[in-house]
Amino acid sequence: MADNITDYVQSCVENYKRFVDIHDFPTFDVKSKEMTLEKSLRQGFDTVAATFYDVPTGKHTLEIWSKLYLPQMNAEYLVFHEFTHIWDAEVYSQRDKLKHMSNKGYTEYHAAQIDFMKLLGAETIAEPFSFKMDQRFETFGGMKTAREFVDMPLNLASELISRKDFPANIETLATAMGTIFNYYGRRSICLMYAADYSDDADTNVIAGFLGQETVKALDDYMLGWFNAEKVSLIDMLYGRMVVSLAQRNKL
């Protein structure tokens, strides 16, 4: 079983390198885990695969459900999402705890850009490409339209923020922030490549938590593919935002 998932992950590495046009990929350990399909669907895709970066050593680990290699899982886009976290940690975290924490917003934005492009059927992230919002594709959680896929993280973030005990702890805050930046990553793909996207999503719940001005700034800034300068700026802003939210909510 472990061989199946390890072979699958290695084939995904080659596909990922072609997809994002890189020649080398950081080494990482693969740790397979067991779970049931029911549990994975109930808890969401973030339980079936996750990456861990050991800051002092710079070592990467991909923890992945042993059954994700099965074709009916339609999981390659999820693996691409996690590979993007490995790549970003290698490039931007550089064994620095503060840099790694500050990069959480960007890497969720970036990983969402990559996984969405993969699902939409792009050949690579650099080739000319367009799609419509009613395009359908098979995801780990079933058939979705592009519109549904973009709205998923926004709805999840709104749902989390609307809970009475939110944010109960720093982990819940981090999850909500991650899903907000996933939304911005998918939205950026729509703004770049969708023929019929209307940027009219209801972000009031998020604005109620982060502040109207912050959401407006994210609307204007989280666009397109980022260069190192833009990453550096959003890392600084994200770091400040999280510290301020944690203090405000006494976490």
PEMOBEL-V298663 format. One record per pair of residues at least 12 apart in sequence whose C-alpha atoms are under 10 Angstrom apart, sorted by the first residue. I is the first residue (numbers start at 1). J is the second residue. D is the distance in whole Angstrom. If there is no record, write none. Layout:
# PEMOBEL-V298663
[[I & J & D] [I & J & D]]
This chain:
# PEMOBEL-V298663
[[1 & 32 & 9] [1 & 66 & 7] [1 & 67 & 8] [1 & 69 & 10] [2 & 30 & 9] [2 & 31 & 9] [2 & 32 & 7] [2 & 33 & 9] [2 & 65 & 10] [2 & 66 & 7] [2 & 67 & 9] [3 & 32 & 10] [3 & 66 & 9] [4 & 66 & 8] [4 & 67 & 8] [4 & 68 & 9] [4 & 69 & 7] [4 & 70 & 9] [5 & 30 & 9] [5 & 31 & 9] [5 & 32 & 7] [5 & 64 & 8] [5 & 65 & 8] [5 & 66 & 6] [5 & 67 & 7] [5 & 68 & 7] [5 & 69 & 6] [5 & 70 & 9] [6 & 29 & 10] [6 & 30 & 7] [6 & 31 & 9] [6 & 32 & 8] [6 & 64 & 10] [6 & 66 & 9] [6 & 69 & 9] [7 & 69 & 9] [8 & 68 & 9] [8 & 69 & 6] [8 & 70 & 9] [8 & 76 & 9] [8 & 79 & 10] [9 & 30 & 8] [9 & 62 & 9] [9 & 64 & 9] [9 & 68 & 9] [9 & 69 & 8] [9 & 76 & 9] [9 & 79 & 8] [9 & 80 & 10] [9 & 83 & 10] [10 & 30 & 10] [11 & 76 & 10] [12 & 69 & 10] [12 & 76 & 7] [12 & 77 & 9] [12 & 79 & 7] [12 & 80 & 8] [12 & 83 & 9] [13 & 25 & 8] [13 & 26 & 10] [13 & 79 & 9] [13 & 80 & 8] [13 & 83 & 8] [15 & 76 & 9] [15 & 80 & 9] [15 & 124 & 10] [16 & 76 & 9] [16 & 77 & 10] [16 & 79 & 9] [16 & 80 & 6] [16 & 81 & 10] [16 & 83 & 8] [16 & 84 & 9] [16 & 114 & 9] [16 & 118 & 9] [16 & 124 & 9] [17 & 80 & 10] [17 & 83 & 10] [17 & 124 & 10] [18 & 123 & 9] [18 & 124 & 7] [18 & 125 & 9] [19 & 80 & 9] [19 & 114 & 9] [19 & 117 & 9] [19 & 118 & 8] [19 & 122 & 8] [19 & 123 & 7] [19 & 124 & 4] [19 & 125 & 6] [19 & 126 & 8] [19 & 127 & 10] [20 & 80 & 10] [20 & 84 & 10] [20 & 114 & 8] [20 & 123 & 10] [20 & 124 & 6] [20 & 125 & 6] [20 & 126 & 8] [21 & 124 & 8] [21 & 125 & 8] [21 & 126 & 8] [25 & 83 & 9] [25 & 86 & 9] [25 & 87 & 7] [25 & 90 & 9] [26 & 59 & 9] [26 & 60 & 8] [26 & 83 & 9] [26 & 86 & 7] [26 & 87 & 7] [26 & 89 & 10] [26 & 90 & 7] [26 & 91 & 10] [27 & 59 & 8] [27 & 60 & 7] [27 & 61 & 9] [27 & 86 & 9] [27 & 90 & 10] [28 & 51 & 9] [28 & 52 & 10] [28 & 53 & 9] [28 & 58 & 10] [28 & 59 & 7] [28 & 60 & 5] [28 & 61 & 5] [28 & 62 & 7] [28 & 83 & 10] [28 & 86 & 8] [29 & 51 & 10] [29 & 52 & 10] [29 & 59 & 8] [29 & 60 & 6] [29 & 61 & 5] [29 & 62 & 6] [29 & 63 & 8] [30 & 51 & 9] [30 & 60 & 9] [30 & 61 & 6] [30 & 62 & 5] [30 & 63 & 6] [30 & 64 & 7] [31 & 49 & 10] [31 & 50 & 10] [31 & 51 & 10] [31 & 61 & 7] [31 & 62 & 6] [31 & 63 & 5] [31 & 64 & 6] [31 & 65 & 9] [31 & 66 & 9] [32 & 48 & 10] [32 & 49 & 9] [32 & 62 & 8] [32 & 63 & 6] [32 & 64 & 5] [32 & 65 & 6] [32 & 66 & 5] [32 & 67 & 9] [32 & 68 & 10] [33 & 48 & 8] [33 & 49 & 9] [33 & 63 & 7] [33 & 64 & 6] [33 & 65 & 5] [33 & 66 & 6] [33 & 67 & 9] [34 & 48 & 9] [34 & 64 & 9] [34 & 65 & 6] [34 & 66 & 6] [34 & 67 & 8] [35 & 47 & 9] [35 & 48 & 8] [35 & 64 & 10] [35 & 65 & 7] [35 & 66 & 8] [35 & 67 & 9] [36 & 48 & 10] [36 & 65 & 9] [36 & 67 & 9] [37 & 65 & 10] [37 & 67 & 9] [37 & 73 & 10] [40 & 65 & 9] [40 & 140 & 10] [40 & 141 & 9] [41 & 140 & 8] [41 & 141 & 7] [41 & 142 & 10] [42 & 141 & 10] [44 & 140 & 9] [44 & 141 & 8] [45 & 75 & 9] [45 & 78 & 8] [45 & 139 & 10] [45 & 140 & 7] [45 & 141 & 8] [46 & 64 & 10] [46 & 78 & 9] [46 & 82 & 9] [47 & 63 & 9] [47 & 64 & 8] [47 & 65 & 8] [48 & 63 & 8] [48 & 64 & 6] [48 & 65 & 5] [48 & 66 & 9] [48 & 67 & 9] [48 & 68 & 8] [48 & 75 & 9] [48 & 78 & 9] [48 & 79 & 10] [48 & 140 & 10] [49 & 62 & 7] [49 & 63 & 6] [49 & 64 & 4] [49 & 65 & 6] [49 & 66 & 10] [49 & 68 & 9] [49 & 75 & 10] [49 & 78 & 7] [49 & 79 & 7] [49 & 81 & 9] [49 & 82 & 7] [50 & 62 & 6] [50 & 63 & 5] [50 & 64 & 7] [50 & 65 & 9] [50 & 78 & 9] [50 & 79 & 9] [50 & 81 & 9] [50 & 82 & 6] [50 & 83 & 9] [50 & 85 & 9] [50 & 86 & 10] [51 & 63 & 6] [51 & 64 & 9] [51 & 79 & 10] [51 & 81 & 10] [51 & 82 & 6] [51 & 83 & 8] [51 & 84 & 10] [51 & 85 & 7] [51 & 86 & 7] [51 & 89 & 10] [52 & 82 & 10] [52 & 85 & 9] [52 & 86 & 8] [52 & 89 & 10] [53 & 85 & 9] [53 & 86 & 8] [53 & 89 & 7] [53 & 90 & 9] [53 & 93 & 9] [53 & 95 & 9] [53 & 100 & 9] [54 & 89 & 10] [54 & 95 & 8] [54 & 96 & 10] [54 & 97 & 9] [55 & 89 & 9] [55 & 93 & 8] [55 & 94 & 8] [55 & 95 & 5] [55 & 96 & 6] [55 & 97 & 6] [55 & 98 & 10] [55 & 99 & 10] [55 & 100 & 8] [56 & 94 & 9] [56 & 95 & 6] [56 & 96 & 8] [56 & 97 & 8] [57 & 94 & 10] [57 & 95 & 7] [58 & 89 & 8] [58 & 90 & 7] [58 & 93 & 9] [58 & 94 & 7] [58 & 95 & 5] [58 & 96 & 9] [59 & 86 & 10] [59 & 89 & 10] [59 & 90 & 9] [59 & 95 & 9] [60 & 85 & 10] [60 & 86 & 7] [60 & 87 & 10] [60 & 89 & 9] [60 & 90 & 9] [61 & 86 & 8] [62 & 79 & 9] [62 & 82 & 8] [62 & 83 & 8] [62 & 85 & 10] [62 & 86 & 9] [63 & 82 & 10] [64 & 79 & 9] [64 & 82 & 10] [68 & 140 & 9] [72 & 138 & 9] [72 & 139 & 10] [72 & 140 & 8] [72 & 142 & 10] [73 & 138 & 9] [73 & 139 & 8] [73 & 140 & 5] [73 & 141 & 9] [73 & 142 & 9] [74 & 119 & 9] [74 & 137 & 10] [74 & 138 & 7] [74 & 139 & 6] [74 & 140 & 5] [74 & 141 & 9] [74 & 142 & 9] [75 & 119 & 10] [75 & 138 & 9] [75 & 139 & 7] [75 & 140 & 6] [75 & 141 & 10] [76 & 115 & 9] [76 & 118 & 8] [76 & 119 & 9] [76 & 139 & 9] [76 & 140 & 9] [77 & 111 & 10] [77 & 112 & 9] [77 & 114 & 8] [77 & 115 & 5] [77 & 116 & 7] [77 & 117 & 9] [77 & 118 & 6] [77 & 119 & 6] [77 & 120 & 10] [77 & 139 & 8] [77 & 140 & 9] [78 & 111 & 9] [78 & 112 & 9] [78 & 114 & 10] [78 & 115 & 7] [78 & 116 & 10] [78 & 118 & 9] [78 & 119 & 10] [78 & 139 & 9] [78 & 140 & 8] [79 & 111 & 10] [79 & 115 & 8] [80 & 111 & 7] [80 & 112 & 9] [80 & 114 & 7] [80 & 115 & 6] [80 & 116 & 10] [80 & 118 & 8] [81 & 107 & 9] [81 & 108 & 8] [81 & 110 & 8] [81 & 111 & 5] [81 & 112 & 7] [81 & 113 & 9] [81 & 114 & 6] [81 & 115 & 5] [81 & 116 & 9] [81 & 118 & 9] [82 & 107 & 10] [82 & 108 & 10] [82 & 111 & 7] [82 & 112 & 10] [82 & 114 & 10] [82 & 115 & 9] [83 & 111 & 8] [83 & 114 & 10] [83 & 115 & 10] [84 & 107 & 7] [84 & 108 & 9] [84 & 110 & 7] [84 & 111 & 5] [84 & 112 & 9] [84 & 113 & 10] [84 & 114 & 8] [84 & 115 & 9] [85 & 103 & 10] [85 & 104 & 9] [85 & 106 & 10] [85 & 107 & 6] [85 & 108 & 8] [85 & 110 & 8] [85 & 111 & 7] [86 & 107 & 9] [86 & 111 & 10] [87 & 107 & 9] [87 & 111 & 10] [88 & 100 & 9] [88 & 103 & 8] [88 & 104 & 9] [88 & 106 & 9] [88 & 107 & 6] [88 & 108 & 10] [88 & 110 & 9] [88 & 111 & 9] [89 & 101 & 10] [89 & 103 & 8] [89 & 104 & 9] [89 & 107 & 8] [91 & 228 & 10] [92 & 107 & 9] [92 & 228 & 9] [92 & 231 & 9] [92 & 232 & 9] [92 & 235 & 10] [98 & 235 & 10] [98 & 239 & 8] [99 & 232 & 9] [99 & 235 & 8] [99 & 236 & 9] [99 & 239 & 9] [100 & 235 & 9] [100 & 239 & 10] [101 & 235 & 9] [101 & 238 & 9] [101 & 239 & 7] [101 & 242 & 9] [102 & 231 & 10] [102 & 232 & 9] [102 & 234 & 8] [102 & 235 & 5] [102 & 236 & 7] [102 & 237 & 8] [102 & 238 & 6] [102 & 239 & 5] [102 & 240 & 8] [102 & 241 & 10] [102 & 242 & 9] [102 & 243 & 10] [103 & 231 & 8] [103 & 232 & 8] [103 & 234 & 8] [103 & 235 & 5] [103 & 236 & 8] [103 & 237 & 10] [103 & 238 & 8] [103 & 239 & 8] [104 & 174 & 9] [104 & 177 & 9] [104 & 178 & 7] [104 & 181 & 9] [104 & 234 & 10] [104 & 235 & 8] [104 & 238 & 8] [104 & 239 & 9] [105 & 174 & 9] [105 & 177 & 7] [105 & 178 & 6] [105 & 179 & 9] [105 & 180 & 8] [105 & 181 & 6] [105 & 182 & 8] [105 & 184 & 10] [105 & 185 & 10] [105 & 231 & 10] [105 & 234 & 8] [105 & 235 & 7] [105 & 237 & 9] [105 & 238 & 6] [105 & 239 & 9] [105 & 242 & 10] [106 & 178 & 9] [106 & 181 & 7] [106 & 182 & 9] [106 & 184 & 10] [106 & 185 & 9] [106 & 222 & 9] [106 & 226 & 9] [106 & 230 & 9] [106 & 231 & 7] [106 & 232 & 9] [106 & 233 & 10] [106 & 234 & 7] [106 & 235 & 7] [106 & 238 & 8] [107 & 178 & 9] [107 & 181 & 8] [107 & 182 & 9] [107 & 185 & 9] [107 & 231 & 9] [107 & 235 & 10] [108 & 177 & 9] [108 & 178 & 6] [108 & 179 & 8] [108 & 180 & 9] [108 & 181 & 6] [108 & 182 & 5] [108 & 183 & 9] [108 & 184 & 9] [108 & 185 & 7] [109 & 178 & 8] [109 & 179 & 9] [109 & 180 & 8] [109 & 181 & 5] [109 & 182 & 5] [109 & 183 & 7] [109 & 184 & 6] [109 & 185 & 4] [109 & 186 & 8] [109 & 187 & 9] [109 & 188 & 9] [109 & 222 & 8] [109 & 223 & 10] [109 & 225 & 10] [109 & 226 & 10] [110 & 181 & 9] [110 & 182 & 8] [110 & 184 & 9] [110 & 185 & 6] [110 & 186 & 9] [110 & 188 & 10] [110 & 222 & 10] [110 & 224 & 10] [110 & 225 & 8] [110 & 226 & 8] [111 & 181 & 9] [111 & 182 & 7] [111 & 185 & 7] [111 & 186 & 9] [112 & 150 & 10] [112 & 153 & 10] [112 & 179 & 9] [112 & 181 & 8] [112 & 182 & 5] [112 & 183 & 8] [112 & 184 & 8] [112 & 185 & 5] [112 & 186 & 6] [112 & 187 & 9] [112 & 188 & 9] [112 & 189 & 9] [113 & 125 & 9] [113 & 182 & 8] [113 & 183 & 9] [113 & 184 & 9] [113 & 185 & 5] [113 & 186 & 5] [113 & 187 & 8] [113 & 188 & 7] [113 & 189 & 6] [113 & 190 & 10] [113 & 224 & 9] [113 & 225 & 9] [114 & 185 & 8] [114 & 186 & 9] [114 & 189 & 9] [115 & 182 & 10] [115 & 185 & 9] [115 & 186 & 9] [116 & 146 & 9] [116 & 149 & 8] [116 & 150 & 9] [116 & 182 & 10] [116 & 185 & 9] [116 & 186 & 6] [116 & 187 & 10] [116 & 189 & 8] [116 & 190 & 10] [117 & 129 & 9] [117 & 186 & 9] [117 & 189 & 7] [117 & 190 & 10] [117 & 193 & 10] [119 & 136 & 9] [119 & 137 & 7] [119 & 138 & 8] [119 & 139 & 8] [119 & 146 & 9] [119 & 149 & 10] [120 & 132 & 10] [120 & 135 & 8] [120 & 136 & 8] [120 & 137 & 7] [120 & 138 & 10] [120 & 145 & 10] [120 & 146 & 8] [121 & 137 & 9] [125 & 225 & 10] [128 & 193 & 9] [129 & 192 & 9] [129 & 193 & 6] [129 & 194 & 9] [130 & 189 & 10] [130 & 190 & 9] [130 & 192 & 8] [130 & 193 & 5] [130 & 194 & 6] [130 & 195 & 7] [130 & 196 & 10] [131 & 146 & 9] [131 & 189 & 10] [131 & 190 & 8] [131 & 193 & 6] [131 & 194 & 5] [131 & 195 & 6] [131 & 196 & 8] [131 & 197 & 10] [132 & 145 & 9] [132 & 146 & 8] [132 & 147 & 9] [132 & 190 & 9] [132 & 193 & 9] [132 & 194 & 5] [132 & 195 & 6] [132 & 196 & 6] [132 & 197 & 8] [133 & 145 & 7] [133 & 146 & 5] [133 & 147 & 5] [133 & 148 & 9] [133 & 149 & 10] [133 & 150 & 9] [133 & 190 & 8] [133 & 194 & 7] [133 & 195 & 8] [133 & 196 & 6] [133 & 197 & 6] [133 & 198 & 9] [134 & 146 & 6] [134 & 147 & 6] [134 & 148 & 9] [134 & 196 & 9] [134 & 197 & 10] [135 & 147 & 8] [135 & 148 & 10] [135 & 194 & 10] [136 & 148 & 9] [136 & 149 & 10] [137 & 149 & 10] [146 & 186 & 9] [146 & 190 & 9] [146 & 194 & 9] [146 & 197 & 10] [147 & 186 & 10] [147 & 187 & 10] [147 & 190 & 9] [147 & 197 & 9] [149 & 183 & 9] [149 & 186 & 8] [149 & 187 & 10] [150 & 182 & 9] [150 & 183 & 6] [150 & 184 & 9] [150 & 185 & 9] [150 & 186 & 6] [150 & 187 & 6] [150 & 188 & 10] [150 & 189 & 9] [150 & 190 & 8] [150 & 201 & 10] [151 & 183 & 7] [151 & 186 & 9] [151 & 187 & 9] [151 & 201 & 8] [151 & 202 & 10] [152 & 179 & 9] [152 & 182 & 9] [152 & 183 & 8] [152 & 186 & 10] [153 & 176 & 9] [153 & 178 & 9] [153 & 179 & 5] [153 & 180 & 6] [153 & 181 & 8] [153 & 182 & 6] [153 & 183 & 5] [153 & 184 & 9] [153 & 186 & 9] [154 & 176 & 9] [154 & 179 & 7] [154 & 180 & 6] [154 & 181 & 9] [154 & 182 & 8] [154 & 183 & 6] [154 & 184 & 9] [154 & 201 & 9] [154 & 202 & 9] [154 & 203 & 8] [154 & 205 & 9] [154 & 206 & 8] [155 & 179 & 9] [155 & 180 & 9] [155 & 183 & 9] [155 & 202 & 9] [155 & 203 & 9] [155 & 205 & 10] [155 & 206 & 10] [156 & 175 & 10] [156 & 176 & 8] [156 & 179 & 7] [156 & 180 & 9] [156 & 183 & 10] [157 & 173 & 10] [157 & 175 & 8] [157 & 176 & 5] [157 & 177 & 8] [157 & 178 & 9] [157 & 179 & 6] [157 & 180 & 6] [157 & 181 & 10] [157 & 182 & 10] [157 & 183 & 9] [157 & 203 & 10] [157 & 205 & 8] [157 & 206 & 7] [158 & 176 & 8] [158 & 179 & 9] [158 & 180 & 9] [158 & 202 & 10] [158 & 203 & 8] [158 & 204 & 9] [158 & 205 & 6] [158 & 206 & 6] [158 & 207 & 10] [158 & 208 & 10] [158 & 209 & 9] [159 & 176 & 9] [159 & 205 & 9] [159 & 206 & 10] [160 & 172 & 8] [160 & 173 & 9] [160 & 175 & 9] [160 & 176 & 6] [160 & 179 & 10] [160 & 205 & 10] [160 & 206 & 10] [161 & 173 & 9] [161 & 176 & 7] [161 & 177 & 10] [161 & 205 & 7] [161 & 206 & 7] [161 & 208 & 9] [161 & 209 & 7] [162 & 205 & 7] [162 & 206 & 9] [162 & 208 & 10] [162 & 209 & 9] [166 & 249 & 9] [167 & 245 & 10] [167 & 246 & 9] [167 & 249 & 7] [167 & 250 & 9] [167 & 251 & 8] [168 & 249 & 9] [168 & 250 & 10] [168 & 251 & 8] [169 & 246 & 9] [169 & 249 & 9] [169 & 250 & 9] [169 & 251 & 6] [170 & 242 & 9] [170 & 245 & 10] [170 & 246 & 7] [170 & 249 & 9] [170 & 250 & 10] [170 & 251 & 6] [171 & 251 & 10] [173 & 242 & 8] [173 & 245 & 8] [173 & 246 & 8] [173 & 249 & 10] [173 & 251 & 9] [174 & 242 & 8] [174 & 246 & 10] [176 & 206 & 9] [177 & 206 & 10] [177 & 210 & 10] [177 & 238 & 9] [177 & 241 & 10] [177 & 242 & 8] [180 & 203 & 10] [180 & 206 & 8] [180 & 218 & 10] [181 & 218 & 9] [181 & 222 & 9] [184 & 218 & 8] [184 & 219 & 8] [184 & 221 & 10] [184 & 222 & 6] [184 & 223 & 8] [185 & 222 & 7] [185 & 223 & 8] [185 & 224 & 9] [185 & 225 & 9] [186 & 223 & 10] [187 & 199 & 8] [187 & 201 & 10] [187 & 219 & 9] [187 & 222 & 9] [187 & 223 & 8] [187 & 224 & 10] [188 & 219 & 9] [188 & 221 & 10] [188 & 222 & 7] [188 & 223 & 5] [188 & 224 & 6] [188 & 225 & 8] [189 & 223 & 8] [189 & 224 & 7] [189 & 225 & 9] [190 & 223 & 10] [190 & 224 & 10] [191 & 223 & 8] [191 & 224 & 8] [192 & 223 & 8] [192 & 224 & 7] [192 & 225 & 10] [199 & 219 & 10] [203 & 215 & 8] [203 & 216 & 10] [209 & 245 & 9] [210 & 241 & 8] [210 & 242 & 10] [210 & 245 & 8] [214 & 237 & 10] [214 & 241 & 9] [218 & 234 & 9] [221 & 234 & 9] [222 & 234 & 9]]
